Amino acid sequence: MDALVITPRVCGICGHAHLMASAKAIEDALGIGPTKKAELVRNITQSLEVLQNHIKWFYLFLMPDLVLIENSLRDLYGPFVGKRWKEAIEVASSITKAIALFSGQWPHASYAIPGGITSQPTPKDIVSLKQTLLALKDFFLKLVVGMEEGEFNQWLYKGSWRDVKGDMAIFLEVCEREDLLEAGRSYDRFISFASLYGPSGYYMKRMVHGRLKFGCVEEMEAP
């Protein structure tokens, strides 16, 4: 059981994912699984952390680096001074508060135990979560991609990166101008898979690219 306390502290950003991995490992060793309620709450909190991670990665790690290349971006993305940097901090903080509502605390939540969870979300918590998600959706559409919802949905399936707006457009413009789109490129072989509970393929229909064809993956020796 110590693993449930130790592993979330491995990382200050994605600690919840480490908690999920630890809880699942113990459950596998014991031959048990979580309750349906626990699966749902774990899915919610894990998904919230993924959303938070994307915001932090883009605005707190990636865009500040571009300020070193393009100093004119400092007022938007400079650490502690940039307008968008501050807005991203606020949005990410609202997500961690939502995680805490369902997991008892953040960071280092330890509500997931073998076979279940120790938290009991209330109707008020659910309403608060919905408000947080609506605010996050508004932030994403207006600032990250600079589109209305209908326009974004069309772009998602038919559009080109040339059509994207908002902060993402600024990022792509700088990367293209500085030849960063090709820098560090390897083999274009990426594997992405979720750690959520549920039947296989349940969330896949909402994704753009579909299932990975494992036949195209080859073993390669490291250079």
Contacts in CASP RR format, 6 or more apart in sequence:
PFRMAT RR
TARGET T0000
AUTHOR 0000-0000-0000
METHOD contacts of the structure
MODEL  1
MDALVITPRVCGICGHAHLMASAKAIEDALGIGPTKKAELVRNITQSLEV
LQNHIKWFYLFLMPDLVLIENSLRDLYGPFVGKRWKEAIEVASSITKAIA
LFSGQWPHASYAIPGGITSQPTPKDIVSLKQTLLALKDFFLKLVVGMEEG
EFNQWLYKGSWRDVKGDMAIFLEVCEREDLLEAGRSYDRFISFASLYGPS
GYYMKRMVHGRLKFGCVEEMEAP
1 26 0 8 1.000
1 113 0 8 1.000
1 114 0 8 1.000
3 22 0 8 1.000
3 25 0 8 1.000
3 26 0 8 1.000
4 19 0 8 1.000
4 22 0 8 1.000
4 23 0 8 1.000
4 26 0 8 1.000
4 110 0 8 1.000
4 112 0 8 1.000
4 113 0 8 1.000
5 108 0 8 1.000
5 110 0 8 1.000
7 15 0 8 1.000
7 18 0 8 1.000
7 19 0 8 1.000
7 21 0 8 1.000
7 22 0 8 1.000
8 15 0 8 1.000
8 16 0 8 1.000
8 18 0 8 1.000
8 19 0 8 1.000
8 22 0 8 1.000
8 107 0 8 1.000
8 108 0 8 1.000
8 109 0 8 1.000
8 110 0 8 1.000
9 15 0 8 1.000
9 108 0 8 1.000
10 18 0 8 1.000
11 17 0 8 1.000
11 18 0 8 1.000
12 107 0 8 1.000
13 52 0 8 1.000
13 53 0 8 1.000
13 56 0 8 1.000
14 49 0 8 1.000
14 53 0 8 1.000
15 49 0 8 1.000
15 107 0 8 1.000
15 108 0 8 1.000
16 45 0 8 1.000
16 46 0 8 1.000
16 49 0 8 1.000
16 99 0 8 1.000
16 103 0 8 1.000
16 106 0 8 1.000
16 109 0 8 1.000
17 46 0 8 1.000
17 49 0 8 1.000
17 195 0 8 1.000
19 109 0 8 1.000
19 110 0 8 1.000
19 112 0 8 1.000
20 42 0 8 1.000
20 46 0 8 1.000
20 112 0 8 1.000
20 195 0 8 1.000
21 195 0 8 1.000
23 34 0 8 1.000
23 42 0 8 1.000
23 112 0 8 1.000
23 113 0 8 1.000
23 114 0 8 1.000
23 115 0 8 1.000
26 114 0 8 1.000
27 33 0 8 1.000
27 34 0 8 1.000
27 114 0 8 1.000
27 115 0 8 1.000
30 114 0 8 1.000
32 114 0 8 1.000
32 115 0 8 1.000
33 114 0 8 1.000
33 115 0 8 1.000
33 116 0 8 1.000
34 42 0 8 1.000
34 112 0 8 1.000
34 115 0 8 1.000
34 116 0 8 1.000
34 117 0 8 1.000
34 197 0 8 1.000
35 115 0 8 1.000
35 116 0 8 1.000
37 116 0 8 1.000
37 117 0 8 1.000
38 112 0 8 1.000
38 115 0 8 1.000
38 116 0 8 1.000
38 117 0 8 1.000
39 197 0 8 1.000
39 198 0 8 1.000
40 197 0 8 1.000
41 102 0 8 1.000
41 103 0 8 1.000
41 117 0 8 1.000
41 119 0 8 1.000
41 121 0 8 1.000
42 112 0 8 1.000
42 117 0 8 1.000
42 197 0 8 1.000
43 196 0 8 1.000
43 197 0 8 1.000
43 198 0 8 1.000
44 102 0 8 1.000
44 129 0 8 1.000
45 99 0 8 1.000
45 102 0 8 1.000
45 103 0 8 1.000
45 109 0 8 1.000
46 195 0 8 1.000
46 196 0 8 1.000
47 196 0 8 1.000
48 95 0 8 1.000
48 98 0 8 1.000
48 99 0 8 1.000
48 102 0 8 1.000
49 95 0 8 1.000
49 99 0 8 1.000
51 95 0 8 1.000
51 136 0 8 1.000
52 92 0 8 1.000
52 95 0 8 1.000
52 96 0 8 1.000
52 99 0 8 1.000
55 88 0 8 1.000
55 91 0 8 1.000
55 92 0 8 1.000
55 95 0 8 1.000
56 88 0 8 1.000
56 92 0 8 1.000
58 88 0 8 1.000
58 144 0 8 1.000
58 167 0 8 1.000
58 171 0 8 1.000
59 77 0 8 1.000
59 84 0 8 1.000
59 85 0 8 1.000
59 88 0 8 1.000
59 89 0 8 1.000
59 92 0 8 1.000
59 167 0 8 1.000
60 79 0 8 1.000
60 85 0 8 1.000
60 88 0 8 1.000
60 89 0 8 1.000
60 92 0 8 1.000
62 171 0 8 1.000
63 73 0 8 1.000
63 76 0 8 1.000
63 77 0 8 1.000
63 78 0 8 1.000
63 84 0 8 1.000
63 85 0 8 1.000
63 167 0 8 1.000
63 171 0 8 1.000
64 77 0 8 1.000
64 78 0 8 1.000
64 79 0 8 1.000
64 85 0 8 1.000
66 73 0 8 1.000
66 77 0 8 1.000
66 171 0 8 1.000
66 174 0 8 1.000
67 73 0 8 1.000
67 74 0 8 1.000
67 77 0 8 1.000
67 78 0 8 1.000
69 174 0 8 1.000
69 178 0 8 1.000
70 174 0 8 1.000
73 170 0 8 1.000
73 174 0 8 1.000
74 81 0 8 1.000
74 82 0 8 1.000
75 81 0 8 1.000
75 82 0 8 1.000
75 83 0 8 1.000
76 82 0 8 1.000
76 83 0 8 1.000
76 84 0 8 1.000
76 85 0 8 1.000
76 167 0 8 1.000
76 170 0 8 1.000
77 84 0 8 1.000
77 85 0 8 1.000
78 85 0 8 1.000
79 85 0 8 1.000
80 86 0 8 1.000
84 143 0 8 1.000
84 167 0 8 1.000
87 139 0 8 1.000
87 143 0 8 1.000
91 135 0 8 1.000
91 136 0 8 1.000
91 139 0 8 1.000
94 132 0 8 1.000
94 135 0 8 1.000
94 136 0 8 1.000
95 132 0 8 1.000
95 136 0 8 1.000
96 106 0 8 1.000
96 107 0 8 1.000
97 106 0 8 1.000
97 132 0 8 1.000
98 128 0 8 1.000
98 129 0 8 1.000
98 132 0 8 1.000
98 133 0 8 1.000
99 106 0 8 1.000
99 109 0 8 1.000
100 106 0 8 1.000
100 109 0 8 1.000
101 121 0 8 1.000
101 125 0 8 1.000
101 128 0 8 1.000
101 129 0 8 1.000
102 111 0 8 1.000
102 119 0 8 1.000
102 121 0 8 1.000
102 125 0 8 1.000
102 129 0 8 1.000
103 109 0 8 1.000
103 111 0 8 1.000
103 112 0 8 1.000
103 117 0 8 1.000
103 119 0 8 1.000
104 111 0 8 1.000
104 119 0 8 1.000
105 111 0 8 1.000
111 117 0 8 1.000
111 118 0 8 1.000
111 119 0 8 1.000
137 149 0 8 1.000
141 147 0 8 1.000
141 148 0 8 1.000
141 149 0 8 1.000
141 152 0 8 1.000
143 166 0 8 1.000
143 167 0 8 1.000
144 166 0 8 1.000
144 167 0 8 1.000
144 168 0 8 1.000
145 152 0 8 1.000
145 155 0 8 1.000
145 164 0 8 1.000
145 165 0 8 1.000
145 166 0 8 1.000
145 168 0 8 1.000
146 164 0 8 1.000
146 165 0 8 1.000
146 166 0 8 1.000
146 168 0 8 1.000
146 169 0 8 1.000
147 155 0 8 1.000
147 164 0 8 1.000
147 165 0 8 1.000
155 163 0 8 1.000
155 164 0 8 1.000
156 208 0 8 1.000
157 208 0 8 1.000
161 172 0 8 1.000
164 172 0 8 1.000
172 181 0 8 1.000
174 180 0 8 1.000
175 181 0 8 1.000
187 220 0 8 1.000
189 216 0 8 1.000
189 217 0 8 1.000
191 212 0 8 1.000
191 217 0 8 1.000
192 212 0 8 1.000
193 212 0 8 1.000
194 203 0 8 1.000
196 203 0 8 1.000
204 210 0 8 1.000
204 211 0 8 1.000
END
